[in-house]
Amino acid sequence: MNLIGAMDRCVDAIVEAAQSLPRVGLIVLDDWCSPTGRIEKDHLDAVFDLAERIHPKTCILLISKSGTDVSDTDSAYKIRSETQFKDQGFATWALYEGQKGSTFLDMEGDVQGLKIDESGFILI
């Protein structure tokens, strides 16, 4: 589905579609929030509402840009609204490029190198 407009209305449409279609196991929201700054409260509230309204076995994958970590840590990125997501039971993963074009997947501290090709991600 390609939805635009108010986030709460998009959630209503997603829930209705998920209830109408058999065996929905994955809902992907790509570019669901602004690319910079804090994630808007109404967007967070809508995503948390979606998580409560869908079947418990349905996975939600939220894809957005991370922020730049400006603290004194060595991290190249900062997961925006990470505390709110964790408080709601979400897992937060990050896909990022390292030096010399290497790519990494950080699964809440478990960092794996990976290769991306036409068949998808391959952990290395």
N, C-alpha and C positions, 0 to 999 in steps of 0.2 A: 504494500500500500504506500502511496506517496501522499503524505498528509502535510498540510501547512495550515497555519492559523493558530488560534489560542490553544495552548498546550492541554488545558483541561478538556476541551472538545476533542482533541486528537486522542486523548486517553479513552474517552467515551467510545469513539469509533473503533479503537483497537480492541477494547473489551468486548464490544458487540461482535466484531469479526471473529475474535478468538472463541466466543461462545457459539457462533454459527458454524465454524469450520471444525471438522473432526481432527483430533489429535494434534493440536497446535503445541509444539514443543519448544519453539524458540521465537522470541520477539526481538527484533533488532531495531534500535533507534540510533540512526547515524546523524551526526551533526545536530543533535537535539537541543543544544544550548549555544549561547554565544561563544565565539572562539577565544575570547580573552576576558580577563577579569573574573569576578565571582560569578558562580552559576546563579541565575535568578531564582529567588525563593519560590516563585510560582511554578517554575520548571521542576525544581526539586520536589515540591509538594505533589505535583502531578505524577512524577515518576514513582514516588512512594505510594501514592494512591493506586497507580496501575499495579504495582507489586502486590498490594493487598487484595485487589479485585480479580486477578487471574488465577487459574488453576495452580496449586502449589508446585506441581511438577514442571510447569512451564518456566523456561529460563529467559531472563531479560538480559540482552547484551546492549549496553550503552556505549556508544563510540563518540568521543569528543577529543578536542585538543587539550593537552595538559598545560599547566602553567610553567613558567620558568622559576626554578628555585633560587631565590635571592638571599637565602640564609647562608650561614657559614659551612653548610654541609657540602659534601662532594657530589651530591645528586645533580643530574643534569635537568631534572624535571620535578614538578610538584603536582600531585594529584589534587585537582581542585575539589573542594568540599569533601575531602576524604573522611573526615570525622563523622559528618552527617551520614554518609553512605555506610560506614562501618556500624554506626548506631542503629541503622535500619536493617542490618544483616547482609549487606552487599559485600562481595569480594571485589577488591580493586586491583586490576592488573595494568601494566604499562608495556607498550611496545615502543622501543626507541632505537635509534642508531647510535653506535659507538664510533670509535676511531676506525679509519680506513674502510668505511662502508659496512662494518659488521653490524648485525642486528641482534637485539636482545629482547627477551620477554621476561618481565619481572612479575612473578605471580606471588605478590605479597611477601617479597623477600627471597623467594626461590628464583634466582636469575638463571635463565638458560639461553645459550646462543642459539640462533636459528637461521635457517636459509629460507628464502621465499622464492618459490618457483610457480609455474603455472598450475601445479597440483595443490598448492597451498603452502602451509608452514611445515618445515621439517626441522625438528630439534637436532642440534649437533653437539 
